[in-house]
């Protein structure tokens, strides 16, 4: 809310509220439940392989590794796609 983004979001899930931290798949499942969507119909965009991508994959989400602000490699190939800038996302999905 302090950034003014809350009006643009349907839901937000915070580890302090959920009781789990990434990469636990439970926090991703909680977010899915809060949104009322299925994992297979959801794409997680994250910039950390171990926390964002691995956790989302374990929960059954499709994943996109964003390298705009962090340049992590994905040696295990966990991400379904890798993008350099967030502006590439609409064409991808």
Backbone as XML, in Angstrom:
<?xml version="1.0"?>
<chain id="A" units="angstrom">
  <residue number="1" name="UNK">
    <atom name="N" x="0.811" y="-1.193" z="0.000"/>
    <atom name="CA" x="0.000" y="0.000" z="0.000"/>
    <atom name="C" x="0.857" y="1.260" z="0.000"/>
  </residue>
  <residue number="2" name="UNK">
    <atom name="N" x="1.984" y="1.208" z="0.693"/>
    <atom name="CA" x="2.806" y="2.412" z="0.784"/>
    <atom name="C" x="3.408" y="2.825" z="-0.562"/>
  </residue>
  <residue number="3" name="UNK">
    <atom name="N" x="3.421" y="1.925" z="-1.538"/>
    <atom name="CA" x="3.901" y="2.268" z="-2.877"/>
    <atom name="C" x="2.757" y="2.643" z="-3.818"/>
  </residue>
  <residue number="4" name="UNK">
    <atom name="N" x="1.522" y="2.483" z="-3.355"/>
    <atom name="CA" x="0.382" y="2.795" z="-4.186"/>
    <atom name="C" x="0.038" y="1.729" z="-5.209"/>
  </residue>
  <residue number="5" name="UNK">
    <atom name="N" x="0.593" y="0.538" z="-5.039"/>
    <atom name="CA" x="0.344" y="-0.538" z="-5.994"/>
    <atom name="C" x="-0.863" y="-1.395" z="-5.645"/>
  </residue>
  <residue number="6" name="UNK">
    <atom name="N" x="-1.383" y="-1.259" z="-4.443"/>
    <atom name="CA" x="-2.458" y="-2.125" z="-3.991"/>
    <atom name="C" x="-3.681" y="-2.079" z="-4.902"/>
  </residue>
  <residue number="7" name="UNK">
    <atom name="N" x="-3.969" y="-0.935" z="-5.519"/>
    <atom name="CA" x="-5.129" y="-0.824" z="-6.404"/>
    <atom name="C" x="-4.926" y="-1.599" z="-7.715"/>
  </residue>
  <residue number="8" name="UNK">
    <atom name="N" x="-3.688" y="-1.981" z="-8.010"/>
    <atom name="CA" x="-3.382" y="-2.722" z="-9.229"/>
    <atom name="C" x="-3.346" y="-4.233" z="-9.014"/>
  </residue>
  <residue number="9" name="UNK">
    <atom name="N" x="-3.455" y="-4.666" z="-7.768"/>
    <atom name="CA" x="-3.302" y="-6.086" z="-7.437"/>
    <atom name="C" x="-4.628" y="-6.693" z="-6.995"/>
  </residue>
  <residue number="10" name="UNK">
    <atom name="N" x="-4.863" y="-7.920" z="-7.419"/>
    <atom name="CA" x="-6.038" y="-8.654" z="-6.958"/>
    <atom name="C" x="-5.802" y="-9.266" z="-5.587"/>
  </residue>
  <residue number="11" name="UNK">
    <atom name="N" x="-4.551" y="-9.527" z="-5.270"/>
    <atom name="CA" x="-4.200" y="-10.160" z="-4.007"/>
    <atom name="C" x="-2.717" y="-9.954" z="-3.748"/>
  </residue>
  <residue number="12" name="UNK">
    <atom name="N" x="-2.319" y="-10.051" z="-2.509"/>
    <atom name="CA" x="-0.899" y="-10.063" z="-2.158"/>
    <atom name="C" x="-0.711" y="-11.052" z="-1.027"/>
  </residue>
  <residue number="13" name="UNK">
    <atom name="N" x="0.392" y="-11.768" z="-1.074"/>
    <atom name="CA" x="0.692" y="-12.786" z="-0.074"/>
    <atom name="C" x="2.062" y="-12.486" z="0.498"/>
  </residue>
  <residue number="14" name="UNK">
    <atom name="N" x="2.122" y="-12.349" z="1.806"/>
    <atom name="CA" x="3.374" y="-12.052" z="2.494"/>
    <atom name="C" x="3.725" y="-13.207" z="3.411"/>
  </residue>
  <residue number="15" name="UNK">
    <atom name="N" x="4.997" y="-13.554" z="3.458"/>
    <atom name="CA" x="5.434" y="-14.684" z="4.267"/>
    <atom name="C" x="5.088" y="-14.502" z="5.741"/>
  </residue>
  <residue number="16" name="UNK">
    <atom name="N" x="5.152" y="-13.277" z="6.235"/>
    <atom name="CA" x="4.833" y="-13.034" z="7.644"/>
    <atom name="C" x="3.382" y="-13.379" z="7.953"/>
  </residue>
  <residue number="17" name="UNK">
    <atom name="N" x="2.490" y="-13.172" z="6.997"/>
    <atom name="CA" x="1.079" y="-13.498" z="7.183"/>
    <atom name="C" x="0.802" y="-14.977" z="6.921"/>
  </residue>
  <residue number="18" name="UNK">
    <atom name="N" x="1.442" y="-15.526" z="5.906"/>
    <atom name="CA" x="1.179" y="-16.907" z="5.501"/>
    <atom name="C" x="1.819" y="-17.927" z="6.421"/>
  </residue>
  <residue number="19" name="UNK">
    <atom name="N" x="2.951" y="-17.566" z="7.029"/>
    <atom name="CA" x="3.641" y="-18.507" z="7.908"/>
    <atom name="C" x="4.691" y="-19.350" z="7.217"/>
  </residue>
  <residue number="20" name="UNK">
    <atom name="N" x="4.894" y="-19.138" z="5.930"/>
    <atom name="CA" x="5.918" y="-19.865" z="5.180"/>
    <atom name="C" x="6.707" y="-18.878" z="4.351"/>
  </residue>
  <residue number="21" name="UNK">
    <atom name="N" x="7.930" y="-19.235" z="4.058"/>
    <atom name="CA" x="8.787" y="-18.395" z="3.222"/>
    <atom name="C" x="9.122" y="-19.141" z="1.945"/>
  </residue>
  <residue number="22" name="UNK">
    <atom name="N" x="9.406" y="-18.389" z="0.895"/>
    <atom name="CA" x="9.900" y="-19.018" z="-0.325"/>
    <atom name="C" x="11.239" y="-19.663" z="-0.004"/>
  </residue>
  <residue number="23" name="UNK">
    <atom name="N" x="11.509" y="-20.821" z="-0.491"/>
    <atom name="CA" x="10.887" y="-21.492" z="-1.627"/>
    <atom name="C" x="9.813" y="-22.505" z="-1.266"/>
  </residue>
  <residue number="24" name="UNK">
    <atom name="N" x="9.270" y="-22.490" z="-0.063"/>
    <atom name="CA" x="8.224" y="-23.448" z="0.285"/>
    <atom name="C" x="7.067" y="-23.356" z="-0.699"/>
  </residue>
  <residue number="25" name="UNK">
    <atom name="N" x="6.679" y="-24.476" z="-1.285"/>
    <atom name="CA" x="5.546" y="-24.429" z="-2.212"/>
    <atom name="C" x="4.246" y="-24.008" z="-1.517"/>
  </residue>
  <residue number="26" name="UNK">
    <atom name="N" x="4.201" y="-24.114" z="-0.188"/>
    <atom name="CA" x="2.979" y="-23.746" z="0.533"/>
    <atom name="C" x="2.643" y="-22.267" z="0.384"/>
  </residue>
  <residue number="27" name="UNK">
    <atom name="N" x="3.643" y="-21.406" z="0.341"/>
    <atom name="CA" x="3.336" y="-19.980" z="0.188"/>
    <atom name="C" x="2.771" y="-19.692" z="-1.202"/>
  </residue>
  <residue number="28" name="UNK">
    <atom name="N" x="3.235" y="-20.406" z="-2.211"/>
    <atom name="CA" x="2.699" y="-20.240" z="-3.559"/>
    <atom name="C" x="1.274" y="-20.787" z="-3.629"/>
  </residue>
  <residue number="29" name="UNK">
    <atom name="N" x="1.026" y="-21.918" z="-2.963"/>
    <atom name="CA" x="-0.333" y="-22.477" z="-2.933"/>
    <atom name="C" x="-1.291" y="-21.543" z="-2.205"/>
  </residue>
  <residue number="30" name="UNK">
    <atom name="N" x="-0.798" y="-20.891" z="-1.170"/>
    <atom name="CA" x="-1.625" y="-19.913" z="-0.449"/>
    <atom name="C" x="-1.995" y="-18.758" z="-1.371"/>
  </residue>
  <residue number="31" name="UNK">
    <atom name="N" x="-1.034" y="-18.265" z="-2.132"/>
    <atom name="CA" x="-1.304" y="-17.175" z="-3.074"/>
    <atom name="C" x="-2.327" y="-17.617" z="-4.128"/>
  </residue>
  <residue number="32" name="UNK">
    <atom name="N" x="-2.185" y="-18.832" z="-4.626"/>
    <atom name="CA" x="-3.139" y="-19.357" z="-5.602"/>
    <atom name="C" x="-4.538" y="-19.443" z="-5.012"/>
  </residue>
  <residue number="33" name="UNK">
    <atom name="N" x="-4.624" y="-19.940" z="-3.777"/>
    <atom name="CA" x="-5.924" y="-20.044" z="-3.111"/>
    <atom name="C" x="-6.545" y="-18.668" z="-2.900"/>
  </residue>
  <residue number="34" name="UNK">
    <atom name="N" x="-5.732" y="-17.707" z="-2.498"/>
    <atom name="CA" x="-6.234" y="-16.348" z="-2.291"/>
    <atom name="C" x="-6.780" y="-15.752" z="-3.588"/>
  </residue>
  <residue number="35" name="UNK">
    <atom name="N" x="-6.157" y="-16.088" z="-4.702"/>
    <atom name="CA" x="-6.597" y="-15.591" z="-6.001"/>
    <atom name="C" x="-7.721" y="-16.428" z="-6.601"/>
  </residue>
  <residue number="36" name="UNK">
    <atom name="N" x="-7.859" y="-17.674" z="-6.123"/>
    <atom name="CA" x="-8.863" y="-18.568" z="-6.669"/>
    <atom name="C" x="-8.513" y="-19.068" z="-8.057"/>
  </residue>
  <residue number="37" name="UNK">
    <atom name="N" x="-7.223" y="-19.321" z="-8.281"/>
    <atom name="CA" x="-6.760" y="-19.786" z="-9.591"/>
    <atom name="C" x="-5.990" y="-21.099" z="-9.438"/>
  </residue>
  <residue number="38" name="UNK">
    <atom name="N" x="-5.877" y="-21.812" z="-10.542"/>
    <atom name="CA" x="-5.137" y="-23.072" z="-10.571"/>
    <atom name="C" x="-3.673" y="-22.805" z="-10.929"/>
  </residue>
  <residue number="39" name="UNK">
    <atom name="N" x="-2.791" y="-23.629" z="-10.390"/>
    <atom name="CA" x="-1.357" y="-23.473" z="-10.646"/>
    <atom name="C" x="-1.043" y="-23.546" z="-12.137"/>
  </residue>
  <residue number="40" name="UNK">
    <atom name="N" x="-1.700" y="-24.446" z="-12.848"/>
    <atom name="CA" x="-1.419" y="-24.654" z="-14.266"/>
    <atom name="C" x="-1.762" y="-23.429" z="-15.114"/>
  </residue>
  <residue number="41" name="UNK">
    <atom name="N" x="-2.618" y="-22.559" z="-14.598"/>
    <atom name="CA" x="-3.048" y="-21.371" z="-15.335"/>
    <atom name="C" x="-2.309" y="-20.118" z="-14.874"/>
  </residue>
  <residue number="42" name="UNK">
    <atom name="N" x="-1.243" y="-20.312" z="-14.101"/>
    <atom name="CA" x="-0.562" y="-19.191" z="-13.467"/>
    <atom name="C" x="0.912" y="-19.176" z="-13.837"/>
  </residue>
  <residue number="43" name="UNK">
    <atom name="N" x="1.438" y="-17.975" z="-14.046"/>
    <atom name="CA" x="2.855" y="-17.795" z="-14.325"/>
    <atom name="C" x="3.467" y="-16.992" z="-13.187"/>
  </residue>
  <residue number="44" name="UNK">
    <atom name="N" x="4.542" y="-17.506" z="-12.611"/>
    <atom name="CA" x="5.292" y="-16.799" z="-11.581"/>
    <atom name="C" x="6.506" y="-16.170" z="-12.240"/>
  </residue>
  <residue number="45" name="UNK">
    <atom name="N" x="6.655" y="-14.866" z="-12.096"/>
    <atom name="CA" x="7.824" y="-14.157" z="-12.593"/>
    <atom name="C" x="8.680" y="-13.805" z="-11.390"/>
  </residue>
  <residue number="46" name="UNK">
    <atom name="N" x="9.913" y="-14.243" z="-11.386"/>
    <atom name="CA" x="10.799" y="-13.975" z="-10.260"/>
    <atom name="C" x="12.227" y="-13.791" z="-10.708"/>
  </residue>
  <residue number="47" name="UNK">
    <atom name="N" x="13.035" y="-13.208" z="-9.825"/>
    <atom name="CA" x="14.428" y="-12.961" z="-10.188"/>
    <atom name="C" x="15.418" y="-13.800" z="-9.400"/>
  </residue>
  <residue number="48" name="UNK">
    <atom name="N" x="14.928" y="-14.720" z="-8.586"/>
    <atom name="CA" x="15.803" y="-15.602" z="-7.816"/>
    <atom name="C" x="15.471" y="-17.057" z="-8.136"/>
  </residue>
  <residue number="49" name="UNK">
    <atom name="N" x="16.472" y="-17.764" z="-8.608"/>
    <atom name="CA" x="16.249" y="-19.148" z="-9.026"/>
    <atom name="C" x="15.844" y="-20.024" z="-7.849"/>
  </residue>
  <residue number="50" name="UNK">
    <atom name="N" x="16.609" y="-19.985" z="-6.767"/>
    <atom name="CA" x="16.349" y="-20.891" z="-5.652"/>
    <atom name="C" x="15.054" y="-20.583" z="-4.914"/>
  </residue>
  <residue number="51" name="UNK">
    <atom name="N" x="14.732" y="-19.332" z="-4.739"/>
    <atom name="CA" x="13.540" y="-18.977" z="-3.980"/>
    <atom name="C" x="12.290" y="-18.910" z="-4.863"/>
  </residue>
  <residue number="52" name="UNK">
    <atom name="N" x="12.337" y="-18.086" z="-5.900"/>
    <atom name="CA" x="11.159" y="-17.839" z="-6.726"/>
    <atom name="C" x="10.864" y="-18.985" z="-7.691"/>
  </residue>
  <residue number="53" name="UNK">
    <atom name="N" x="11.836" y="-19.324" z="-8.504"/>
    <atom name="CA" x="11.612" y="-20.294" z="-9.573"/>
    <atom name="C" x="11.438" y="-21.706" z="-9.020"/>
  </residue>
  <residue number="54" name="UNK">
    <atom name="N" x="12.339" y="-22.142" z="-8.152"/>
    <atom name="CA" x="12.238" y="-23.501" z="-7.595"/>
    <atom name="C" x="10.966" y="-23.679" z="-6.779"/>
  </residue>
  <residue number="55" name="UNK">
    <atom name="N" x="10.630" y="-22.692" z="-5.963"/>
    <atom name="CA" x="9.421" y="-22.787" z="-5.141"/>
    <atom name="C" x="8.156" y="-22.825" z="-5.975"/>
  </residue>
  <residue number="56" name="UNK">
    <atom name="N" x="8.082" y="-21.964" z="-6.973"/>
    <atom name="CA" x="6.903" y="-21.932" z="-7.840"/>
    <atom name="C" x="6.768" y="-23.222" z="-8.634"/>
  </residue>
  <residue number="57" name="UNK">
    <atom name="N" x="7.887" y="-23.735" z="-9.137"/>
    <atom name="CA" x="7.851" y="-25.010" z="-9.872"/>
    <atom name="C" x="7.346" y="-26.140" z="-8.984"/>
  </residue>
  <residue number="58" name="UNK">
    <atom name="N" x="7.813" y="-26.149" z="-7.723"/>
    <atom name="CA" x="7.380" y="-27.195" z="-6.794"/>
    <atom name="C" x="5.878" y="-27.123" z="-6.524"/>
  </residue>
  <residue number="59" name="UNK">
    <atom name="N" x="5.294" y="-25.936" z="-6.686"/>
    <atom name="CA" x="3.856" y="-25.765" z="-6.480"/>
    <atom name="C" x="3.070" y="-25.959" z="-7.781"/>
  </residue>
  <residue number="60" name="UNK">
    <atom name="N" x="3.767" y="-26.225" z="-8.880"/>
    <atom name="CA" x="3.104" y="-26.521" z="-10.139"/>
    <atom name="C" x="2.865" y="-25.338" z="-11.056"/>
  </residue>
  <residue number="61" name="UNK">
    <atom name="N" x="3.447" y="-24.181" z="-10.753"/>
    <atom name="CA" x="3.276" y="-23.002" z="-11.589"/>
    <atom name="C" x="4.266" y="-23.006" z="-12.740"/>
  </residue>
  <residue number="62" name="UNK">
    <atom name="N" x="3.909" y="-22.334" z="-13.819"/>
    <atom name="CA" x="4.871" y="-22.058" z="-14.878"/>
    <atom name="C" x="5.741" y="-20.904" z="-14.383"/>
  </residue>
  <residue number="63" name="UNK">
    <atom name="N" x="6.978" y="-20.846" z="-14.843"/>
    <atom name="CA" x="7.908" y="-19.868" z="-14.276"/>
    <atom name="C" x="8.678" y="-19.102" z="-15.348"/>
  </residue>
  <residue number="64" name="UNK">
    <atom name="N" x="8.948" y="-17.843" z="-15.016"/>
    <atom name="CA" x="9.761" y="-16.987" z="-15.874"/>
    <atom name="C" x="10.818" y="-16.339" z="-14.989"/>
  </residue>
  <residue number="65" name="UNK">
    <atom name="N" x="12.061" y="-16.528" z="-15.353"/>
    <atom name="CA" x="13.168" y="-15.895" z="-14.636"/>
    <atom name="C" x="13.431" y="-14.530" z="-15.258"/>
  </residue>
  <residue number="66" name="UNK">
    <atom name="N" x="13.336" y="-13.500" z="-14.439"/>
    <atom name="CA" x="13.574" y="-12.124" z="-14.874"/>
    <atom name="C" x="14.981" y="-11.723" z="-14.463"/>
  </residue>
  <residue number="67" name="UNK">
    <atom name="N" x="15.775" y="-11.300" z="-15.421"/>
    <atom name="CA" x="17.160" y="-10.935" z="-15.147"/>
    <atom name="C" x="17.388" y="-9.428" z="-15.193"/>
  </residue>
  <residue number="68" name="UNK">
    <atom name="N" x="16.338" y="-8.632" z="-15.110"/>
    <atom name="CA" x="16.449" y="-7.183" z="-15.255"/>
    <atom name="C" x="17.311" y="-6.539" z="-14.175"/>
  </residue>
  <residue number="69" name="UNK">
    <atom name="N" x="17.140" y="-6.953" z="-12.941"/>
    <atom name="CA" x="17.891" y="-6.339" z="-11.844"/>
    <atom name="C" x="18.893" y="-7.294" z="-11.196"/>
  </residue>
  <residue number="70" name="UNK">
    <atom name="N" x="18.743" y="-8.568" z="-11.450"/>
    <atom name="CA" x="19.672" y="-9.593" z="-10.950"/>
    <atom name="C" x="20.035" y="-10.473" z="-12.131"/>
  </residue>
  <residue number="71" name="UNK">
    <atom name="N" x="21.238" y="-10.939" z="-12.169"/>
    <atom name="CA" x="21.665" y="-11.760" z="-13.303"/>
    <atom name="C" x="22.020" y="-13.165" z="-12.845"/>
  </residue>
  <residue number="72" name="UNK">
    <atom name="N" x="21.033" y="-13.841" z="-12.255"/>
    <atom name="CA" x="21.251" y="-15.225" z="-11.831"/>
    <atom name="C" x="21.160" y="-16.152" z="-13.032"/>
  </residue>
  <residue number="73" name="UNK">
    <atom name="N" x="22.005" y="-17.164" z="-13.004"/>
    <atom name="CA" x="21.927" y="-18.220" z="-13.999"/>
    <atom name="C" x="20.962" y="-19.282" z="-13.509"/>
  </residue>
  <residue number="74" name="UNK">
    <atom name="N" x="20.460" y="-20.074" z="-14.413"/>
    <atom name="CA" x="19.543" y="-21.165" z="-14.101"/>
    <atom name="C" x="20.152" y="-22.461" z="-14.627"/>
  </residue>
  <residue number="75" name="UNK">
    <atom name="N" x="21.230" y="-22.942" z="-13.972"/>
    <atom name="CA" x="21.957" y="-24.089" z="-14.516"/>
    <atom name="C" x="21.119" y="-25.364" z="-14.608"/>
  </residue>
  <residue number="76" name="UNK">
    <atom name="N" x="20.120" y="-25.503" z="-13.743"/>
    <atom name="CA" x="19.286" y="-26.703" z="-13.781"/>
    <atom name="C" x="18.137" y="-26.563" z="-14.772"/>
  </residue>
  <residue number="77" name="UNK">
    <atom name="N" x="17.979" y="-25.394" z="-15.361"/>
    <atom name="CA" x="16.903" y="-25.194" z="-16.330"/>
    <atom name="C" x="15.520" y="-25.251" z="-15.714"/>
  </residue>
  <residue number="78" name="UNK">
    <atom name="N" x="15.374" y="-24.761" z="-14.488"/>
    <atom name="CA" x="14.079" y="-24.808" z="-13.806"/>
    <atom name="C" x="13.042" y="-23.881" z="-14.427"/>
  </residue>
  <residue number="79" name="UNK">
    <atom name="N" x="13.471" y="-22.714" z="-14.912"/>
    <atom name="CA" x="12.529" y="-21.742" z="-15.461"/>
    <atom name="C" x="12.025" y="-22.195" z="-16.832"/>
  </residue>
  <residue number="80" name="UNK">
    <atom name="N" x="10.747" y="-21.951" z="-17.062"/>
    <atom name="CA" x="10.177" y="-22.247" z="-18.376"/>
    <atom name="C" x="10.681" y="-21.262" z="-19.418"/>
  </residue>
  <residue number="81" name="UNK">
    <atom name="N" x="11.026" y="-20.057" z="-18.969"/>
    <atom name="CA" x="11.549" y="-19.034" z="-19.870"/>
    <atom name="C" x="12.420" y="-18.080" z="-19.066"/>
  </residue>
  <residue number="82" name="UNK">
    <atom name="N" x="13.298" y="-17.394" z="-19.773"/>
    <atom name="CA" x="14.162" y="-16.377" z="-19.159"/>
    <atom name="C" x="14.010" y="-15.102" z="-19.979"/>
  </residue>
  <residue number="83" name="UNK">
    <atom name="N" x="13.770" y="-13.986" z="-19.285"/>
    <atom name="CA" x="13.679" y="-12.698" z="-19.962"/>
    <atom name="C" x="14.650" y="-11.720" z="-19.316"/>
  </residue>
  <residue number="84" name="UNK">
    <atom name="N" x="15.112" y="-10.788" z="-20.107"/>
    <atom name="CA" x="16.049" y="-9.790" z="-19.609"/>
    <atom name="C" x="15.330" y="-8.579" z="-19.025"/>
  </residue>
  <residue number="85" name="UNK">
    <atom name="N" x="14.173" y="-8.230" z="-19.570"/>
    <atom name="CA" x="13.425" y="-7.058" z="-19.115"/>
    <atom name="C" x="11.949" y="-7.427" z="-18.985"/>
  </residue>
  <residue number="86" name="UNK">
    <atom name="N" x="11.277" y="-6.832" z="-18.034"/>
    <atom name="CA" x="9.866" y="-7.140" z="-17.776"/>
    <atom name="C" x="9.000" y="-6.802" z="-18.982"/>
  </residue>
  <residue number="87" name="UNK">
    <atom name="N" x="9.441" y="-5.888" z="-19.822"/>
    <atom name="CA" x="8.678" y="-5.515" z="-21.002"/>
    <atom name="C" x="8.536" y="-6.682" z="-21.988"/>
  </residue>
  <residue number="88" name="UNK">
    <atom name="N" x="9.357" y="-7.708" z="-21.853"/>
    <atom name="CA" x="9.283" y="-8.882" z="-22.720"/>
    <atom name="C" x="8.159" y="-9.823" z="-22.319"/>
  </residue>
  <residue number="89" name="UNK">
    <atom name="N" x="7.622" y="-9.666" z="-21.131"/>
    <atom name="CA" x="6.642" y="-10.618" z="-20.607"/>
    <atom name="C" x="5.352" y="-10.709" z="-21.424"/>
  </residue>
  <residue number="90" name="UNK">
    <atom name="N" x="4.708" y="-9.614" z="-21.810"/>
    <atom name="CA" x="3.440" y="-9.748" z="-22.550"/>
    <atom name="C" x="3.557" y="-10.601" z="-23.820"/>
  </residue>
  <residue number="91" name="UNK">
    <atom name="N" x="4.625" y="-10.444" z="-24.556"/>
    <atom name="CA" x="4.801" y="-11.237" z="-25.773"/>
    <atom name="C" x="5.011" y="-12.713" z="-25.456"/>
  </residue>
  <residue number="92" name="UNK">
    <atom name="N" x="5.580" y="-12.980" z="-24.310"/>
    <atom name="CA" x="5.861" y="-14.359" z="-23.899"/>
    <atom name="C" x="4.595" y="-15.105" z="-23.491"/>
  </residue>
  <residue number="93" name="UNK">
    <atom name="N" x="3.750" y="-14.437" z="-22.734"/>
    <atom name="CA" x="2.534" y="-15.110" z="-22.248"/>
    <atom name="C" x="1.396" y="-14.938" z="-23.220"/>
  </residue>
</chain>
